[in-house]
Amino acid sequence: MSTTTEPDLADGRFWTSAAVPGGRLPQDLVATLHREYRLLTRNRTNLLLAVVPSAVYLLLFATSLSRLVGTVEYAGRRTTYSEFSLPAILLSTMLAAATTAGASLFQERLGQMDLELWSYRLRRSSYVLGKLLAGTILVLAQSLAATAVALTVFTFSWPATHWIALLCAIVLASVAFNGLYLLLATRFEDFQRFTVTINVLAPVLLFASPSFYPVQQMSPVLRVLTWADPVTYGIRCLRDAALLGFSGAWPWMLLLAATGLLTCSLIGRSLLSRARHL
């Protein structure tokens, strides 16, 4: 059985922890993932608020507009409005789920629950990784659920490679937007400001991007603002993956991957910095 050394959570000293045999996940990481899963899913109200709005968009808004609009020109080709709007539905689901993950982290900081956590023999790396993985899995699961619902409502004629590209884009976008919301949760101290910001931010970002309408149809001012809207790049990645495949989506995939790595690094540094000052 191998051993690893980690900094002590209280005063920076090193203590020895036994690694789990057989190459399995460390026990403290498994425990952290279980705790985060319970924390994110025990509040049924938050989960419903994350799922129901997307279902409403999908069943009412998108279906109605698909009959009204018919087809849309995108990337020099004509596509049905249902195919054009699916990425916006997926992004709305991601933003709602990321809001749940961000609010959970902020409430934990506000209630100083992390102080209790650091009183146990919990490695910092396991805590940070567990929190990031749990939030990302929640965002990814709800995005895949929205995709499954879309398949029952609409008919898509994409080749298999485009579906694979879309799944890869969903994973990268889930990591990136979960990271952005968790990072936002580490930067606020006031409860009211955080609550207002996190609940207003998602619809503003979604509808200020070329989500349910082509960018050519947007006003000049909004067209300029889309460049500063992170949702624009998530939608472009999902839309290009679905309609063009890897050949059209790879630049946006690289951008989302870089965003995910950067935000995860910043979140880890912020959480570790707070742990050292508790």
ROKOLLUM-698328 format. One record per residue (C-alpha): residue number from 1; residue in three letters; chain; x, z, y. Coordinates in steps of 0.25 Angstrom, whole numbers, plus 2048, in hexadecimal, padded with zeros to 3 digits. Layout:
BEGIN
ZATI; NUM; ALA; A; X; Z; Y
...
//
This chain:
BEGIN
ZATI; 1; MET; A; 800; 800; 800
ZATI; 2; SER; A; 806; 7FC; 80D
ZATI; 3; THR; A; 806; 804; 81A
ZATI; 4; THR; A; 805; 800; 829
ZATI; 5; THR; A; 808; 808; 835
ZATI; 6; GLU; A; 7FF; 808; 841
ZATI; 7; PRO; A; 7FF; 80F; 84E
ZATI; 8; ASP; A; 7F8; 81D; 84E
ZATI; 9; LEU; A; 7EB; 81C; 857
ZATI; 10; ALA; A; 7EE; 829; 85E
ZATI; 11; ASP; A; 7FC; 829; 863
ZATI; 12; GLY; A; 803; 81C; 85F
ZATI; 13; ARG; A; 80A; 822; 853
ZATI; 14; PHE; A; 80A; 81A; 846
ZATI; 15; TRP; A; 803; 81E; 839
ZATI; 16; THR; A; 803; 817; 82B
ZATI; 17; SER; A; 7F6; 811; 826
ZATI; 18; ALA; A; 7F5; 80C; 818
ZATI; 19; ALA; A; 7F1; 7FD; 816
ZATI; 20; VAL; A; 7E5; 7FA; 80D
ZATI; 21; PRO; A; 7EB; 7F4; 800
ZATI; 22; GLY; A; 7E8; 7E6; 7FB
ZATI; 23; GLY; A; 7E9; 7E0; 809
ZATI; 24; ARG; A; 7DB; 7E5; 80D
ZATI; 25; LEU; A; 7D7; 7E9; 81B
ZATI; 26; PRO; A; 7DC; 7F6; 820
ZATI; 27; GLN; A; 7D1; 801; 81F
ZATI; 28; ASP; A; 7D1; 804; 82E
ZATI; 29; LEU; A; 7CE; 7F6; 831
ZATI; 30; VAL; A; 7C3; 7F5; 827
ZATI; 31; ALA; A; 7BD; 802; 82C
ZATI; 32; THR; A; 7BE; 7FD; 83A
ZATI; 33; LEU; A; 7B7; 7F0; 836
ZATI; 34; HIS; A; 7AC; 7F8; 82F
ZATI; 35; ARG; A; 7AA; 801; 83C
ZATI; 36; GLU; A; 7AA; 7F5; 845
ZATI; 37; TYR; A; 79F; 7EE; 83C
ZATI; 38; ARG; A; 796; 7FA; 83D
ZATI; 39; LEU; A; 798; 7FC; 84B
ZATI; 40; LEU; A; 795; 7ED; 84E
ZATI; 41; THR; A; 789; 7EC; 845
ZATI; 42; ARG; A; 782; 7FA; 845
ZATI; 43; ASN; A; 77B; 7F7; 852
ZATI; 44; ARG; A; 770; 7ED; 84E
ZATI; 45; THR; A; 76C; 7EB; 85C
ZATI; 46; ASN; A; 77A; 7E5; 860
ZATI; 47; LEU; A; 77A; 7DC; 854
ZATI; 48; LEU; A; 76C; 7D7; 857
ZATI; 49; LEU; A; 770; 7D4; 866
ZATI; 50; ALA; A; 77C; 7CC; 861
ZATI; 51; VAL; A; 773; 7C4; 857
ZATI; 52; VAL; A; 766; 7C2; 85D
ZATI; 53; PRO; A; 76A; 7BB; 86A
ZATI; 54; SER; A; 771; 7B0; 862
ZATI; 55; ALA; A; 765; 7AE; 859
ZATI; 56; VAL; A; 75C; 7AC; 865
ZATI; 57; TYR; A; 766; 7A2; 86B
ZATI; 58; LEU; A; 767; 79B; 85E
ZATI; 59; LEU; A; 758; 79B; 85A
ZATI; 60; LEU; A; 752; 799; 868
ZATI; 61; PHE; A; 75B; 794; 872
ZATI; 62; ALA; A; 764; 78A; 86B
ZATI; 63; THR; A; 759; 785; 862
ZATI; 64; SER; A; 750; 782; 86E
ZATI; 65; LEU; A; 75B; 77B; 876
ZATI; 66; SER; A; 75F; 773; 86A
ZATI; 67; ARG; A; 752; 76D; 86A
ZATI; 68; LEU; A; 752; 76B; 879
ZATI; 69; VAL; A; 760; 766; 87B
ZATI; 70; GLY; A; 762; 75E; 86E
ZATI; 71; THR; A; 771; 75A; 86E
ZATI; 72; VAL; A; 77C; 75E; 877
ZATI; 73; GLU; A; 789; 756; 87A
ZATI; 74; TYR; A; 796; 75E; 877
ZATI; 75; ALA; A; 7A4; 759; 875
ZATI; 76; GLY; A; 7A0; 74A; 876
ZATI; 77; ARG; A; 795; 74B; 86C
ZATI; 78; ARG; A; 786; 74E; 86A
ZATI; 79; THR; A; 783; 75B; 863
ZATI; 80; THR; A; 776; 762; 860
ZATI; 81; TYR; A; 773; 76E; 869
ZATI; 82; SER; A; 772; 778; 85D
ZATI; 83; GLU; A; 780; 774; 85A
ZATI; 84; PHE; A; 785; 775; 868
ZATI; 85; SER; A; 77E; 783; 86A
ZATI; 86; LEU; A; 782; 78A; 85D
ZATI; 87; PRO; A; 790; 78E; 863
ZATI; 88; ALA; A; 789; 795; 86F
ZATI; 89; ILE; A; 780; 79C; 865
ZATI; 90; LEU; A; 78C; 7A1; 85D
ZATI; 91; LEU; A; 793; 7A5; 86A
ZATI; 92; SER; A; 787; 7AD; 86E
ZATI; 93; THR; A; 788; 7B4; 861
ZATI; 94; MET; A; 797; 7B7; 862
ZATI; 95; LEU; A; 795; 7BD; 870
ZATI; 96; ALA; A; 78A; 7C6; 86C
ZATI; 97; ALA; A; 791; 7CB; 860
ZATI; 98; ALA; A; 79E; 7CD; 868
ZATI; 99; THR; A; 796; 7D5; 872
ZATI; 100; THR; A; 792; 7DE; 867
ZATI; 101; ALA; A; 7A1; 7E0; 863
ZATI; 102; GLY; A; 7A5; 7E2; 871
ZATI; 103; ALA; A; 79A; 7EC; 874
ZATI; 104; SER; A; 79E; 7F4; 867
ZATI; 105; LEU; A; 7AD; 7F5; 86C
ZATI; 106; PHE; A; 7A9; 7F9; 87A
ZATI; 107; GLN; A; 79F; 804; 875
ZATI; 108; GLU; A; 7AA; 809; 86B
ZATI; 109; ARG; A; 7B4; 80A; 877
ZATI; 110; LEU; A; 7A9; 810; 880
ZATI; 111; GLY; A; 7A6; 81B; 876
ZATI; 112; GLN; A; 7B5; 81D; 873
ZATI; 113; MET; A; 7B2; 81B; 864
ZATI; 114; ASP; A; 7C0; 815; 863
ZATI; 115; LEU; A; 7C6; 823; 866
ZATI; 116; GLU; A; 7BF; 827; 859
ZATI; 117; LEU; A; 7C4; 81B; 852
ZATI; 118; TRP; A; 7D3; 81E; 856
ZATI; 119; SER; A; 7D2; 82C; 850
ZATI; 120; TYR; A; 7D2; 826; 842
ZATI; 121; ARG; A; 7DE; 81F; 83B
ZATI; 122; LEU; A; 7DA; 811; 840
ZATI; 123; ARG; A; 7E4; 807; 843
ZATI; 124; ARG; A; 7E3; 800; 850
ZATI; 125; SER; A; 7E4; 7F2; 84A
ZATI; 126; SER; A; 7D9; 7F5; 840
ZATI; 127; TYR; A; 7D0; 7FA; 84C
ZATI; 128; VAL; A; 7D2; 7EE; 854
ZATI; 129; LEU; A; 7D1; 7E4; 849
ZATI; 130; GLY; A; 7C5; 7EA; 843
ZATI; 131; LYS; A; 7BE; 7EA; 850
ZATI; 132; LEU; A; 7C1; 7DB; 853
ZATI; 133; LEU; A; 7BE; 7D7; 845
ZATI; 134; ALA; A; 7B0; 7DE; 845
ZATI; 135; GLY; A; 7AC; 7D8; 852
ZATI; 136; THR; A; 7B1; 7CA; 84E
ZATI; 137; ILE; A; 7AA; 7CB; 841
ZATI; 138; LEU; A; 79D; 7CF; 848
ZATI; 139; VAL; A; 79E; 7C3; 852
ZATI; 140; LEU; A; 7A1; 7B9; 847
ZATI; 141; ALA; A; 796; 7BE; 83D
ZATI; 142; GLN; A; 78B; 7BC; 848
ZATI; 143; SER; A; 791; 7AF; 84C
ZATI; 144; LEU; A; 790; 7AA; 83D
ZATI; 145; ALA; A; 782; 7B0; 83C
ZATI; 146; ALA; A; 77E; 7A8; 849
ZATI; 147; THR; A; 784; 79B; 842
ZATI; 148; ALA; A; 77C; 79E; 836
ZATI; 149; VAL; A; 76F; 79F; 83E
ZATI; 150; ALA; A; 772; 792; 845
ZATI; 151; LEU; A; 774; 78B; 838
ZATI; 152; THR; A; 765; 78F; 835
ZATI; 153; VAL; A; 760; 78A; 842
ZATI; 154; PHE; A; 768; 77D; 845
ZATI; 155; THR; A; 76E; 772; 83D
ZATI; 156; PHE; A; 77D; 76F; 83F
ZATI; 157; SER; A; 784; 763; 83A
ZATI; 158; TRP; A; 792; 767; 83C
ZATI; 159; PRO; A; 79D; 764; 831
ZATI; 160; ALA; A; 7A3; 76F; 829
ZATI; 161; THR; A; 7B0; 76F; 831
ZATI; 162; HIS; A; 7A8; 772; 83E
ZATI; 163; TRP; A; 7A1; 77E; 837
ZATI; 164; ILE; A; 7AF; 783; 833
ZATI; 165; ALA; A; 7B4; 781; 842
ZATI; 166; LEU; A; 7A7; 788; 847
ZATI; 167; LEU; A; 7AA; 794; 83E
ZATI; 168; CYS; A; 7B8; 795; 842
ZATI; 169; ALA; A; 7B4; 794; 851
ZATI; 170; ILE; A; 7A9; 79F; 84E
ZATI; 171; VAL; A; 7B4; 7A9; 849
ZATI; 172; LEU; A; 7BE; 7A6; 854
ZATI; 173; ALA; A; 7B3; 7A8; 85F
ZATI; 174; SER; A; 7AE; 7B5; 858
ZATI; 175; VAL; A; 7BC; 7BA; 859
ZATI; 176; ALA; A; 7BE; 7B6; 868
ZATI; 177; PHE; A; 7B1; 7BB; 86D
ZATI; 178; ASN; A; 7B1; 7C8; 865
ZATI; 179; GLY; A; 7BF; 7CA; 86B
ZATI; 180; LEU; A; 7BA; 7C7; 879
ZATI; 181; TYR; A; 7AE; 7D1; 879
ZATI; 182; LEU; A; 7B7; 7DC; 872
ZATI; 183; LEU; A; 7C1; 7DA; 87D
ZATI; 184; LEU; A; 7B7; 7DB; 887
ZATI; 185; ALA; A; 7B2; 7E8; 881
ZATI; 186; THR; A; 7C0; 7EE; 883
ZATI; 187; ARG; A; 7C1; 7EB; 892
ZATI; 188; PHE; A; 7B4; 7F2; 896
ZATI; 189; GLU; A; 7B3; 801; 899
ZATI; 190; ASP; A; 7A5; 802; 89F
ZATI; 191; PHE; A; 799; 801; 896
ZATI; 192; GLN; A; 78F; 7FA; 8A0
ZATI; 193; ARG; A; 799; 7F0; 8A4
ZATI; 194; PHE; A; 79D; 7EC; 896
ZATI; 195; THR; A; 78E; 7EC; 891
ZATI; 196; VAL; A; 78A; 7E2; 89D
ZATI; 197; THR; A; 796; 7DA; 89B
ZATI; 198; ILE; A; 796; 7D8; 88C
ZATI; 199; ASN; A; 787; 7D5; 88C
ZATI; 200; VAL; A; 787; 7CB; 898
ZATI; 201; LEU; A; 794; 7C4; 894
ZATI; 202; ALA; A; 78F; 7BD; 887
ZATI; 203; PRO; A; 783; 7B5; 88D
ZATI; 204; VAL; A; 78B; 7B2; 89A
ZATI; 205; LEU; A; 796; 7AC; 892
ZATI; 206; LEU; A; 78D; 7A5; 888
ZATI; 207; PHE; A; 785; 79E; 892
ZATI; 208; ALA; A; 790; 79B; 89C
ZATI; 209; SER; A; 797; 793; 891
ZATI; 210; PRO; A; 793; 785; 88C
ZATI; 211; SER; A; 78B; 78C; 881
ZATI; 212; PHE; A; 77D; 786; 880
ZATI; 213; TYR; A; 780; 77A; 889
ZATI; 214; PRO; A; 78B; 770; 88B
ZATI; 215; VAL; A; 796; 773; 895
ZATI; 216; GLN; A; 793; 766; 89C
ZATI; 217; GLN; A; 785; 76B; 89F
ZATI; 218; MET; A; 78A; 778; 8A6
ZATI; 219; SER; A; 78B; 77A; 8B5
ZATI; 220; PRO; A; 799; 778; 8BB
ZATI; 221; VAL; A; 79B; 787; 8BE
ZATI; 222; LEU; A; 797; 78B; 8B0
ZATI; 223; ARG; A; 7A0; 780; 8AA
ZATI; 224; VAL; A; 7AC; 786; 8B1
ZATI; 225; LEU; A; 7A8; 794; 8AD
ZATI; 226; THR; A; 7A7; 790; 89E
ZATI; 227; TRP; A; 7B7; 78F; 89E
ZATI; 228; ALA; A; 7B7; 79E; 8A0
ZATI; 229; ASP; A; 7AD; 7A1; 896
ZATI; 230; PRO; A; 7B2; 7A5; 888
ZATI; 231; VAL; A; 7A5; 7A1; 882
ZATI; 232; THR; A; 7A8; 793; 886
ZATI; 233; TYR; A; 7B4; 792; 87D
ZATI; 234; GLY; A; 7AD; 799; 871
ZATI; 235; ILE; A; 7A1; 78F; 872
ZATI; 236; ARG; A; 7AB; 783; 873
ZATI; 237; CYS; A; 7B2; 788; 867
ZATI; 238; LEU; A; 7A5; 78A; 85E
ZATI; 239; ARG; A; 79F; 77D; 864
ZATI; 240; ASP; A; 7AB; 774; 862
ZATI; 241; ALA; A; 7AD; 77A; 854
ZATI; 242; ALA; A; 79F; 777; 850
ZATI; 243; LEU; A; 79E; 769; 856
ZATI; 244; LEU; A; 7AC; 764; 856
ZATI; 245; GLY; A; 7B3; 76D; 84B
ZATI; 246; PHE; A; 7C1; 772; 84B
ZATI; 247; SER; A; 7C6; 766; 853
ZATI; 248; GLY; A; 7BE; 76A; 85F
ZATI; 249; ALA; A; 7BE; 779; 85E
ZATI; 250; TRP; A; 7CD; 77C; 85B
ZATI; 251; PRO; A; 7D1; 77F; 86A
ZATI; 252; TRP; A; 7C5; 788; 86C
ZATI; 253; MET; A; 7C8; 78F; 85F
ZATI; 254; LEU; A; 7D7; 792; 863
ZATI; 255; LEU; A; 7D1; 797; 870
ZATI; 256; LEU; A; 7C8; 7A1; 869
ZATI; 257; ALA; A; 7D2; 7A5; 85F
ZATI; 258; ALA; A; 7DC; 7A8; 86B
ZATI; 259; THR; A; 7D1; 7B0; 872
ZATI; 260; GLY; A; 7CE; 7B8; 866
ZATI; 261; LEU; A; 7DC; 7BC; 863
ZATI; 262; LEU; A; 7DE; 7BF; 872
ZATI; 263; THR; A; 7D2; 7C8; 873
ZATI; 264; CYS; A; 7D5; 7CF; 866
ZATI; 265; SER; A; 7E3; 7D2; 86B
ZATI; 266; LEU; A; 7DE; 7D8; 878
ZATI; 267; ILE; A; 7D3; 7E0; 871
ZATI; 268; GLY; A; 7DD; 7E6; 868
ZATI; 269; ARG; A; 7E6; 7EA; 873
ZATI; 270; SER; A; 7DA; 7F0; 87B
ZATI; 271; LEU; A; 7D5; 7F8; 86F
ZATI; 272; LEU; A; 7E3; 7FD; 86B
ZATI; 273; SER; A; 7E6; 800; 87A
ZATI; 274; ARG; A; 7D9; 809; 87A
ZATI; 275; ALA; A; 7DD; 80F; 86D
ZATI; 276; ARG; A; 7EB; 814; 872
ZATI; 277; HIS; A; 7E4; 81A; 87E
ZATI; 278; LEU; A; 7D9; 822; 876
//
